Amino acid sequence: MTDGRLCCTLNHPLEIVRRGSLLKVLYESTLERRELERGFAFRFHGDAATERRVFEFIAMERDCCQFLSFQLNLAKQRGSIWLTVEGPDGVKEFARAEMGRFGLRE
């Protein structure tokens, strides 16, 4: 919560726990990370379970962090999944703080 515009609006303990566990699973299953000018890109295996987790993550983040935008690229024949997450100035610092909140480090 580095900036008044950049904050997670989840406040129910079960939502926060679910978000943390989902972030941890996705973070640990990331095959490649790229830092972008206004965010990050993540590559995952294209299996159905990972696909469902990525979709759930996007749906949850669209509710709690409405300043984020998402791009999803699903390669044919269950190839890699690329998820790009971007936002306004300060979003990378916000993302790092949120990862740290759940014990995740780059």
Backbone as ProteinMPNN parsed JSONL, in Angstrom:
{"seq_chain_A": "MTDGRLCCTLNHPLEIVRRGSLLKVLYESTLERRELERGFAFRFHGDAATERRVFEFIAMERDCCQFLSFQLNLAKQRGSIWLTVEGPDGVKEFARAEMGRFGLRE", "coords_chain_A": {"N_chain_A": [[0.813, -1.159, 0.0], [1.539, 1.364, -1.109], [0.715, 3.781, -2.034], [-2.057, 6.019, -2.076], [-3.764, 5.512, -4.213], [-3.101, 2.982, -4.921], [-4.041, 0.23, -3.624], [-5.044, -2.762, -2.015], [-8.318, -3.895, -1.802], [-9.411, -5.986, -0.439], [-10.855, -7.227, 2.494], [-11.938, -9.163, 4.051], [-11.067, -11.822, 6.144], [-10.955, -14.512, 5.126], [-10.898, -14.127, 2.362], [-8.453, -12.83, 2.105], [-6.679, -14.813, 2.985], [-7.157, -16.762, 0.999], [-6.3, -15.362, -1.266], [-3.573, -15.057, -0.641], [-2.726, -17.765, -0.603], [-3.241, -18.515, -3.231], [-1.579, -16.718, -4.633], [0.903, -17.679, -3.741], [1.006, -20.334, -4.787], [0.864, -19.799, -7.555], [3.128, -18.152, -7.842], [5.18, -19.932, -7.174], [4.925, -21.713, -9.254], [5.699, -20.371, -11.477], [7.365, -20.173, -14.531], [8.909, -18.352, -15.852], [9.802, -14.948, -15.387], [9.251, -11.573, -16.227], [10.285, -8.283, -15.95], [8.508, -5.415, -16.63], [7.973, -2.129, -18.058], [5.736, -1.001, -16.755], [4.886, -3.003, -15.023], [4.664, -6.552, -14.721], [5.43, -9.67, -16.388], [4.464, -13.043, -16.569], [5.252, -16.432, -17.065], [3.692, -19.554, -17.415], [3.16, -23.151, -17.159], [0.935, -24.718, -19.488], [-1.118, -26.327, -18.496], [-4.384, -27.566, -17.462], [-5.052, -27.187, -14.715], [-3.325, -25.13, -13.852], [-4.18, -23.144, -15.578], [-6.82, -22.715, -14.613], [-6.193, -21.682, -12.056], [-4.849, -19.309, -12.77], [-6.958, -17.939, -14.04], [-8.688, -17.664, -11.824], [-7.084, -16.065, -10.183], [-6.929, -13.688, -11.737], [-9.649, -12.922, -11.736], [-10.068, -12.475, -8.991], [-8.191, -10.429, -8.445], [-9.158, -8.416, -10.109], [-11.357, -7.605, -8.719], [-10.312, -6.671, -6.253], [-8.112, -5.029, -6.757], [-8.483, -2.726, -8.622], [-7.055, -1.017, -10.212], [-5.318, -2.383, -11.768], [-4.352, -3.851, -14.915], [-4.813, -6.584, -17.158], [-3.333, -8.954, -19.326], [-3.702, -11.837, -21.19], [-2.228, -14.622, -22.613], [-2.814, -17.511, -24.166], [-1.253, -20.208, -25.338], [-1.604, -22.262, -28.243], [-2.703, -25.708, -28.201], [-2.397, -26.31, -25.495], [-0.033, -25.033, -24.771], [2.402, -22.803, -23.314], [1.272, -20.42, -20.842], [1.001, -16.995, -20.775], [0.898, -14.357, -18.587], [0.304, -11.011, -18.258], [0.635, -8.327, -16.113], [-0.204, -5.095, -15.401], [-0.01, -1.612, -14.43], [-0.562, 1.697, -12.991], [1.955, 4.28, -12.276], [4.158, 3.225, -9.727], [3.153, 0.703, -9.389], [4.776, -1.574, -9.549], [6.294, -1.483, -7.215], [4.235, -1.67, -5.383], [3.3, -4.272, -6.006], [5.539, -5.796, -5.274], [5.576, -5.277, -2.522], [3.151, -6.455, -1.79], [3.692, -9.128, -2.422], [5.706, -9.597, -0.557], [4.214, -9.328, 1.737], [2.955, -11.78, 1.832], [5.042, -13.436, 2.218], [6.637, -13.923, -0.004], [9.41, -13.69, -2.136], [11.43, -12.109, -4.631]], "CA_chain_A": [[0.0, 0.0, 0.0], [2.538, 2.398, -1.277], [0.119, 5.005, -2.548], [-3.488, 5.998, -1.845], [-4.445, 4.934, -5.373], [-2.693, 1.594, -5.069], [-4.274, -0.55, -2.419], [-5.915, -3.927, -2.127], [-9.541, -3.622, -1.051], [-9.89, -7.17, 0.285], [-10.794, -7.025, 3.942], [-12.435, -10.349, 4.743], [-9.914, -12.702, 6.395], [-10.914, -15.682, 4.238], [-10.458, -13.66, 1.048], [-7.023, -12.53, 2.203], [-5.99, -16.105, 3.047], [-7.253, -17.38, -0.328], [-5.42, -14.603, -2.165], [-2.196, -15.417, -0.308], [-2.409, -19.13, -1.025], [-3.234, -18.518, -4.685], [-0.337, -16.055, -5.04], [2.028, -18.573, -3.449], [1.009, -21.427, -5.758], [1.232, -19.257, -8.864], [4.513, -17.683, -7.781], [6.058, -21.102, -7.178], [4.814, -22.436, -10.523], [6.133, -19.495, -12.566], [8.521, -20.663, -15.276], [9.718, -17.204, -16.266], [9.268, -13.635, -14.995], [9.872, -10.438, -16.914], [9.891, -6.974, -15.444], [8.11, -4.507, -17.692], [7.989, -0.73, -17.638], [4.615, -0.721, -15.843], [4.392, -4.21, -14.371], [5.398, -7.806, -14.84], [4.87, -10.749, -17.199], [4.746, -14.338, -15.964], [4.974, -17.586, -17.927], [3.317, -20.766, -16.689], [2.77, -24.308, -17.965], [-0.412, -24.544, -20.007], [-2.046, -27.365, -18.048], [-5.716, -27.096, -17.069], [-5.066, -26.74, -13.316], [-2.687, -23.813, -13.805], [-5.093, -22.236, -16.271], [-7.894, -22.361, -13.665], [-5.631, -20.81, -11.011], [-4.604, -17.998, -13.376], [-8.274, -17.301, -14.2], [-9.167, -17.279, -10.496], [-6.262, -14.941, -9.758], [-7.363, -12.492, -12.45], [-10.979, -12.543, -11.238], [-9.913, -11.933, -7.639], [-7.468, -9.163, -8.509], [-10.024, -7.409, -10.735], [-12.243, -7.112, -7.658], [-9.644, -5.991, -5.135], [-7.079, -4.093, -7.232], [-9.099, -2.296, -9.869], [-6.095, -0.204, -10.961], [-4.492, -3.282, -12.575], [-4.868, -4.389, -16.174], [-4.299, -7.934, -17.389], [-3.328, -9.537, -20.66], [-3.506, -13.272, -21.077], [-1.947, -15.288, -23.872], [-2.867, -18.964, -24.02], [-0.725, -20.803, -26.564], [-2.384, -23.405, -28.745], [-2.379, -27.072, -27.773], [-2.001, -26.253, -24.078], [1.33, -24.521, -24.598], [2.585, -21.884, -22.188], [0.368, -19.322, -20.522], [1.664, -15.753, -20.391], [0.035, -13.389, -17.918], [0.916, -9.702, -18.078], [-0.083, -7.508, -15.141], [0.348, -3.747, -15.456], [-0.783, -0.59, -13.741], [-0.003, 3.056, -12.985], [3.219, 4.474, -11.565], [4.205, 2.661, -8.391], [2.537, -0.618, -9.323], [5.781, -2.616, -9.294], [6.604, -1.419, -5.784], [3.048, -2.22, -4.725], [3.306, -5.725, -6.206], [6.605, -6.37, -4.437], [5.124, -5.19, -1.127], [2.107, -7.466, -1.606], [4.35, -10.433, -2.389], [6.366, -9.673, 0.739], [3.151, -9.52, 2.74], [2.64, -13.206, 1.875], [6.289, -14.175, 2.389], [7.223, -14.275, -1.307], [10.51, -12.797, -2.523], [11.955, -12.318, -5.99]], "C_chain_A": [[0.866, 1.234, 0.0], [1.955, 3.743, -1.622], [-1.378, 4.898, -2.324], [-4.27, 5.403, -2.994], [-4.178, 3.452, -5.505], [-2.893, 0.854, -3.75], [-5.228, -1.688, -2.726], [-7.137, -3.661, -1.259], [-10.122, -4.861, -0.377], [-9.808, -6.888, 1.775], [-11.341, -8.207, 4.723], [-11.272, -11.326, 4.918], [-9.831, -13.913, 5.463], [-10.483, -15.305, 2.822], [-8.955, -13.42, 1.044], [-6.212, -13.82, 2.233], [-6.006, -16.773, 1.675], [-6.326, -16.675, -1.318], [-3.964, -14.984, -1.915], [-1.827, -16.805, -0.785], [-2.357, -19.234, -2.547], [-1.962, -17.849, -5.225], [0.863, -16.978, -4.857], [2.124, -19.702, -4.483], [1.425, -20.919, -7.137], [2.688, -18.813, -8.896], [5.481, -18.858, -7.896], [6.001, -21.876, -8.489], [5.222, -21.581, -11.728], [7.397, -20.055, -13.209], [9.475, -19.543, -15.65], [9.008, -15.936, -15.811], [10.009, -12.568, -15.782], [9.355, -9.159, -16.273], [9.639, -6.075, -16.645], [8.144, -3.079, -17.18], [6.92, -0.447, -16.58], [4.054, -1.969, -15.191], [5.299, -5.395, -14.596], [4.682, -8.735, -15.81], [5.349, -12.06, -16.599], [4.379, -15.437, -16.948], [4.751, -18.812, -17.061], [3.147, -21.913, -17.677], [1.322, -24.112, -18.382], [-1.415, -25.59, -19.555], [-3.343, -26.759, -17.502], [-5.754, -26.562, -15.638], [-4.441, -25.351, -13.187], [-3.578, -22.774, -14.472], [-6.218, -21.782, -15.334], [-7.394, -21.431, -12.574], [-5.372, -19.405, -11.551], [-5.925, -17.248, -13.555], [-8.82, -16.834, -12.852], [-8.398, -16.068, -9.972], [-6.721, -13.65, -10.419], [-8.705, -12.012, -11.918], [-10.88, -11.901, -9.859], [-9.249, -10.557, -7.68], [-8.302, -8.056, -9.162], [-11.005, -6.824, -9.726], [-11.497, -6.243, -6.652], [-8.63, -4.934, -5.561], [-7.497, -3.582, -8.602], [-8.197, -1.399, -10.719], [-5.216, -1.055, -11.866], [-5.177, -3.612, -13.897], [-4.14, -5.703, -16.438], [-4.36, -8.268, -18.871], [-2.979, -10.999, -20.492], [-3.286, -13.837, -22.467], [-1.877, -16.782, -23.59], [-2.426, -19.591, -25.332], [-1.567, -22.009, -26.968], [-1.855, -24.718, -28.186], [-1.804, -27.114, -26.353], [-0.526, -25.91, -23.896], [1.353, -23.547, -23.435], [1.466, -20.859, -22.067], [1.244, -18.135, -20.144], [0.624, -14.829, -19.783], [0.838, -12.108, -17.729], [0.026, -8.891, -17.152], [0.584, -6.142, -15.123], [-0.568, -2.771, -14.735], [-0.078, 0.754, -13.796], [1.359, 3.106, -12.29], [3.116, 3.912, -10.157], [3.672, 1.243, -8.291], [3.565, -1.718, -9.045], [6.164, -2.647, -7.816], [5.451, -1.991, -4.971], [3.044, -3.747, -4.811], [4.373, -6.392, -5.342], [6.21, -6.352, -2.962], [4.063, -6.249, -0.851], [2.711, -8.867, -1.568], [5.045, -10.632, -1.047], [5.376, -9.909, 1.867], [2.815, -11.006, 2.917], [3.917, -14.069, 1.904], [6.953, -14.576, 1.094], [8.274, -13.232, -1.664], [10.948, -13.129, -3.93], [13.233, -13.101, -5.943]], "O_chain_A": [[0.915, 2.014, 0.951], [2.643, 4.757, -1.511], [-1.927, 3.797, -2.375], [-5.343, 4.839, -2.777], [-4.954, 2.737, -6.14], [-2.022, 0.857, -2.879], [-6.102, -1.579, -3.586], [-7.003, -3.246, -0.108], [-11.209, -4.797, 0.196], [-8.803, -6.369, 2.26], [-11.217, -8.243, 5.947], [-10.567, -11.627, 3.955], [-8.735, -14.296, 5.054], [-9.785, -16.071, 2.158], [-8.268, -13.771, 0.085], [-5.172, -13.915, 1.581], [-4.983, -17.296, 1.231], [-5.648, -17.326, -2.113], [-3.207, -15.208, -2.86], [-0.736, -17.01, -1.316], [-1.525, -19.958, -3.093], [-1.343, -18.354, -6.162], [1.737, -17.047, -5.721], [3.208, -19.986, -4.993], [2.246, -21.544, -7.808], [3.399, -19.07, -9.868], [6.474, -18.79, -8.62], [6.929, -22.619, -8.807], [5.103, -22.022, -12.871], [8.37, -20.371, -12.525], [10.685, -19.746, -15.754], [7.78, -15.851, -15.841], [11.222, -12.642, -15.979], [8.153, -8.979, -16.081], [10.461, -5.99, -17.558], [8.326, -2.853, -15.984], [7.179, 0.272, -15.614], [2.875, -2.005, -14.838], [6.522, -5.272, -14.654], [3.477, -8.607, -16.03], [6.498, -12.176, -16.174], [3.329, -15.384, -17.588], [5.494, -19.082, -16.117], [3.007, -21.691, -18.88], [0.567, -23.417, -17.703], [-2.471, -25.729, -20.173], [-3.385, -25.586, -17.13], [-6.433, -25.569, -15.379], [-4.976, -24.493, -12.486], [-3.709, -21.653, -13.981], [-6.531, -20.593, -15.273], [-8.091, -20.488, -12.2], [-5.644, -18.419, -10.866], [-6.005, -16.056, -13.257], [-9.355, -15.731, -12.749], [-8.984, -15.156, -9.389], [-6.886, -12.631, -9.748], [-8.881, -10.819, -11.674], [-11.538, -10.895, -9.591], [-9.705, -9.627, -7.015], [-8.164, -6.886, -8.804], [-11.434, -5.679, -9.865], [-11.997, -5.194, -6.244], [-8.327, -4.028, -4.784], [-6.923, -3.968, -9.62], [-8.56, -1.06, -11.845], [-4.442, -0.513, -12.655], [-6.404, -3.647, -13.991], [-3.006, -5.904, -16.002], [-5.308, -7.911, -19.571], [-2.069, -11.352, -19.741], [-4.057, -13.567, -23.389], [-0.997, -17.254, -22.871], [-3.144, -19.515, -26.329], [-2.163, -22.681, -26.126], [-0.705, -24.813, -27.756], [-0.862, -27.851, -26.063], [0.142, -26.421, -22.997], [0.402, -23.487, -22.656], [0.813, -20.489, -23.043], [2.126, -18.253, -19.293], [-0.408, -14.553, -20.395], [1.908, -12.114, -17.121], [-1.18, -8.778, -17.371], [1.782, -6.031, -14.866], [-1.734, -3.061, -14.467], [0.88, 0.935, -14.548], [1.847, 2.096, -11.782], [2.108, 4.101, -9.476], [3.73, 0.636, -7.221], [3.247, -2.696, -8.369], [6.337, -3.72, -7.237], [5.663, -2.708, -3.993], [2.813, -4.431, -3.814], [4.125, -7.441, -4.746], [6.481, -7.308, -2.235], [4.074, -6.873, 0.21], [2.287, -9.703, -0.769], [4.979, -11.716, -0.466], [5.675, -10.611, 2.833], [2.44, -11.44, 4.007], [3.87, -15.272, 1.647], [7.77, -15.496, 1.092], [8.047, -12.032, -1.509], [10.855, -14.274, -4.372], [13.827, -13.377, -6.986]]}, "name": "protein", "num_of_chains": 1, "seq": "MTDGRLCCTLNHPLEIVRRGSLLKVLYESTLERRELERGFAFRFHGDAATERRVFEFIAMERDCCQFLSFQLNLAKQRGSIWLTVEGPDGVKEFARAEMGRFGLRE"}
